[in-house]
Structure formats: C-alpha cells, structure tokens
Amino acid sequence: MNADVIIIGGGIIGSAAAYNLAAKGVSVIVLEGSSNIGNGGSTRNGGGVRQSGRDPRELPLVMYAIKNIWPNLSEMLDTNVEYHQQGNLRLGSTEKHRQILEGLTDRAVKCGLDVRMISGDEAREINPYLSDAVTCASWCPTDGHANPLTATMGYYKAARRLGAHFISDEKVIELKKYKGAVRQVITASGNVYEGDRVILCAGFESRAIANTVGIDIPMQHVLLETLVTEAAAPMFWQMLGTADADFYGHQTEHGSFVFGLNSGLEPYAKPGKPLSSSIAASAACRGIMNYFPSLANIKVVRSWAGWMDSCADHVPVISKIDEVPGLIAACGFTGHGFGIAPAVGLVLSQLATDEETAVDLSALRYDRF
Ligand SMILES: Cc1cc2nc3c(=O)[nH]c(=O)nc-3n(C[C@H](O)[C@H](O)[C@H](O)COP(=O)(O)OP(=O)(O)OC[C@H]3O[C@@H](n4cnc5c(N)ncnc54)[C@H](O)[C@@H]3O)c2cc1C
C-alpha cells in the first residue's frame, strides 16, 4: 500500500499527526503494532497538560498548544476531551522543596510563563483541602488537565473521518531506503508500505526501528504507574504535583481522582507487558494523604502501568533526519508527551509537508547528542 506519509505508531502523537495531515488533504497510513489504538502511554497517562516544570527546550511547544489548540480541541475533534484549565499547584513542604520549586519557577519565568511561588496559606486559599504540611508551592494558572483516552481516541476518529487509514496489528520491523531516501516500511507480517515521508512515533520502539537505517536515538524504557479512586463529590479542578514528583494528579469530571506516582523502583520493572506493582500505589497514597488528609478514606479502585520512552536528556526528539531524507522522528517524550501532543501533531504535519513549523524545533533535533 502507498500513501504520501506513513506514520509508525498509533498513539496520540501518530493520531494527531494523521489528523493534521489528513486535514491538509495529504494521504496517510498509520501502522499500529498492537491491536489497540492508543495502547501505549497515550491512554494510560495522568492527563497533565502543564507548562510549569518543563524543560525550556520543550516549553514553547506546550505553551503554543495551551494557547492555541487545547481550548478548542473538543470542538475541533467533536469529542469531549475534558480539558480544564484551572491551574497547576506544585506543592512543597521542606526547604529543599522550596529550592527545587524556585529553580523551576525562575527558569519558566525567563521563558515568559506566568508562574510564581506562593506560600502554604496562599495555596490553601486556592485549594482548601490541602494540609498544613504544605509550606510553599508554585502556581501556574494557565496549566490544566484533560482526559487521555478521549483525547487520543478523538484524534484517531477525527483523522479517520478526514480519510486517514489506520491499520492495527501491523508491527513495523524495518525501514528501507531507495536512492538514499527512506521509502519502504516493512512489517512483521511481511507487508510493505511505501511513502514519500515516514513519521516514526512508536515510543521506545522507535529506537530499534531507526537503527535499521543507521540512526540511534538514546532512550530508556521506564515504567510509570497510575491509580484511580472511586468517584467523590467535586472538590477541586487544579492539576497537582509535588516538588519531589512523588505523585501528581487531579479530580476527573465524573469525580474519580487519578494520581500518577513513582515508587523509585521503576528502573527494576520486569520487561514486557507493563504491570503495576503492589509497592507504588501504597507509596503514593502515603504522599497523597500527607498533603490531602481528607482523601484518606477514599477507595483506590484500580491501578495500571505504562512504559515511557525516556530520552537521555529528558526532552523529546522532534526532527527531520538529515542522513535519511524523508524520515521524521518524534519520540523520547520522557513521560510528558500528552500535554504537548496537539502541538507536536501540528508541527509533524508541517515538517512532513516542508512548511515552516509553528514553533522553532531546533533544540529538539536528533543530532544534539
Ligand atoms: C503512567 C503514565 C503517566 C503519564 N502521565 C503524563 C501526564 O500527566 N502528562 C503528560 O504530558 N504525559 C504523561 N505521560 C506521557 C505520555 O503518555 C506520553 O509521552 C505520550 O502518550 C506519548 O505519545 P506517543 O504517541 O509518542 O506514544 P505511545 O502512546 O506509547 O504510542 C506509541 C505507539 O506505537 C506503537 N508501536 C510500538 N512499536 C511499534 C512497532 N514496531 N510498529 C508499529 N507500532 C508500534 C505502540 O503500540 C503505541 O501504540 C505519562 C505516561 C505514562 C505511561
């Protein structure tokens, strides 16, 4: 099968790129290795749409997405992506936390972001459920959260309505060049797809696929975990995080709390299917109860895990590959690719059609390593 652009990976990045390309009238085939669209991090994530705490190299992309795309995304995709822009509180309770938060805040302010340090009392004015343990916080009023499942599926369905062709259970194993440029995409089932451009956004697996044409993007496979509680009456709309990143989360539209968490043991996770451990949820609950005692009796109903494609310098590669004309890589999102996905989908469509990108991507090139 042929198309102008072949996209490898049917997560939110591949689906958003397909949507933007199909909207320009470009023919697109998306190859998804598993049997489900969004089976990677895209539907397993914590839903944070935040600018605060971001590396300055990727901050312009997420600022663009929050200013120009997220507020209209439900309408654009004809799907409720449950986007709420009621701010992000990043909480601290020690002097070390204050220093971490001040460092993050100073860096973001220099990039033009509206974020500031506030006292524990100011944080409690914003969120009255916070305990006295909170002594400081950073506050970014334009951050928020959204529903990863509906956002990913919204892009997928809208891309299909515009004519993009998605094929699942089609695992890519190799890229082949013709006259020096990338041309063919070969799958495990022996099928060959041809395109003028190939967008590689298969998460961690992008590394092995890029290797087949001699390109290496240094990434690790790291497990992240998430839990969801039973539904409660509405309490607050802010996105929450902590200086030590011991948990982050928010209350969803239907009342459940979704918290992302670390146990510190993620590097020791078993390879293969992402499985949540018995350790991470209880570690996170201790942190959550310290800051939110009123959540102590709420029941955790489910936990799950997902792999992140952790890049060597913790920001993604979003770049044309000069040595392999036609190949574009978008991977290494390092656990924060959901919030920037709408902007990434847009710039990938611009890279694939040789247009100027809406945001300067030079700091995210593949050859920075
Ligand atoms: C538990 C968890 C919590 C997170 N929380 C947040 C958050 O709050 N905010 C935020 O911004 N980000 C968060 N993230 C990160 C975010 O989910 C990812 O950065 C984002 O989803 C990346 O999208 P993607 O499309 O690149 O990757 P994925 O969703 O992983 O999609 C890649 C796709 O490629 C497919 N694939 C793999 N190999 C092949 C192959 N050989 N051939 C074809 N297809 C292949 C996979 O099956 C997958 O569907 C979190 C991630 C996890 C796991």
The ligand as a MOL file (V3000), in Angstrom:
LIG
                    3D

  0  0  0     0  0            999 V3000
M  V30 BEGIN CTAB
M  V30 COUNTS 53 58 0 0 0
M  V30 BEGIN ATOM
M  V30 1 C 1.5730 6.1500 33.5170 0
M  V30 2 C 1.9220 7.3400 32.6430 0
M  V30 3 C 1.5820 8.6220 33.0810 0
M  V30 4 C 1.8710 9.7370 32.2640 0
M  V30 5 N 1.4090 10.9980 32.6320 0
M  V30 6 C 1.5500 12.0410 31.7720 0
M  V30 7 C 0.9790 13.3180 32.0710 0
M  V30 8 O 0.2990 13.5140 33.0880 0
M  V30 9 N 1.1660 14.3460 31.1800 0
M  V30 10 C 1.8750 14.1790 30.0250 0
M  V30 11 O 2.0500 15.1570 29.2700 0
M  V30 12 N 2.3890 12.9660 29.6980 0
M  V30 13 C 2.2420 11.8960 30.5320 0
M  V30 14 N 2.7490 10.6620 30.2000 0
M  V30 15 C 3.4980 10.5160 28.9390 0
M  V30 16 C 2.5860 10.4200 27.7320 0
M  V30 17 O 1.5810 9.4350 27.9280 0
M  V30 18 C 3.4270 10.0610 26.5080 0
M  V30 19 O 4.5500 10.9110 26.4310 0
M  V30 20 C 2.6160 10.1950 25.2410 0
M  V30 21 O 1.4500 9.4080 25.3140 0
M  V30 22 C 3.4740 9.7780 24.0640 0
M  V30 23 O 2.6360 9.5030 22.9750 0
M  V30 24 P 3.1660 8.6060 21.7940 0
M  V30 25 O 2.0740 8.5620 20.7950 0
M  V30 26 O 4.5210 9.0490 21.3880 0
M  V30 27 O 3.4440 7.1920 22.4820 0
M  V30 28 P 2.5460 5.9100 22.7190 0
M  V30 29 O 1.2090 6.2330 23.2430 0
M  V30 30 O 3.3770 4.9670 23.5280 0
M  V30 31 O 2.3340 5.3710 21.2510 0
M  V30 32 C 3.3020 4.6680 20.5420 0
M  V30 33 C 2.5700 3.5920 19.7680 0
M  V30 34 O 3.4840 2.9110 18.9280 0
M  V30 35 C 3.1170 1.5660 18.8970 0
M  V30 36 N 4.2740 0.7650 18.4680 0
M  V30 37 C 5.3410 0.3730 19.2080 0
M  V30 38 N 6.1780 -0.3500 18.4580 0
M  V30 39 C 5.6410 -0.3940 17.2140 0
M  V30 40 C 6.0480 -1.0010 16.0030 0
M  V30 41 N 7.1920 -1.7120 15.9230 0
M  V30 42 N 5.2550 -0.8500 14.9010 0
M  V30 43 C 4.1010 -0.1410 14.9670 0
M  V30 44 N 3.6540 0.4310 16.1090 0
M  V30 45 C 4.4300 0.3160 17.2120 0
M  V30 46 C 2.6710 1.2550 20.3210 0
M  V30 47 O 1.8520 0.0970 20.3950 0
M  V30 48 C 1.9460 2.5350 20.6810 0
M  V30 49 O 0.5500 2.4610 20.4320 0
M  V30 50 C 2.5430 9.5510 31.0130 0
M  V30 51 C 2.9080 8.2590 30.6090 0
M  V30 52 C 2.5920 7.1490 31.3970 0
M  V30 53 C 2.9840 5.7840 30.9160 0
M  V30 END ATOM
M  V30 BEGIN BOND
M  V30 1 1 1 2
M  V30 2 1 2 3
M  V30 3 2 2 52
M  V30 4 2 3 4
M  V30 5 1 4 5
M  V30 6 1 4 50
M  V30 7 2 5 6
M  V30 8 1 6 7
M  V30 9 1 6 13
M  V30 10 2 7 8
M  V30 11 1 7 9
M  V30 12 1 9 10
M  V30 13 2 10 11
M  V30 14 1 10 12
M  V30 15 2 12 13
M  V30 16 1 13 14
M  V30 17 1 14 15
M  V30 18 1 14 50
M  V30 19 1 15 16
M  V30 20 1 16 17
M  V30 21 1 16 18
M  V30 22 1 18 19
M  V30 23 1 18 20
M  V30 24 1 20 21
M  V30 25 1 20 22
M  V30 26 1 22 23
M  V30 27 1 23 24
M  V30 28 2 24 25
M  V30 29 1 24 26
M  V30 30 1 24 27
M  V30 31 1 27 28
M  V30 32 2 28 29
M  V30 33 1 28 30
M  V30 34 1 28 31
M  V30 35 1 31 32
M  V30 36 1 32 33
M  V30 37 1 33 34
M  V30 38 1 33 48
M  V30 39 1 34 35
M  V30 40 1 35 36
M  V30 41 1 35 46
M  V30 42 1 36 37
M  V30 43 1 36 45
M  V30 44 2 37 38
M  V30 45 1 38 39
M  V30 46 1 39 40
M  V30 47 2 39 45
M  V30 48 1 40 41
M  V30 49 2 40 42
M  V30 50 1 42 43
M  V30 51 2 43 44
M  V30 52 1 44 45
M  V30 53 1 46 47
M  V30 54 1 46 48
M  V30 55 1 48 49
M  V30 56 2 50 51
M  V30 57 1 51 52
M  V30 58 1 52 53
M  V30 END BOND
M  V30 END CTAB
M  END
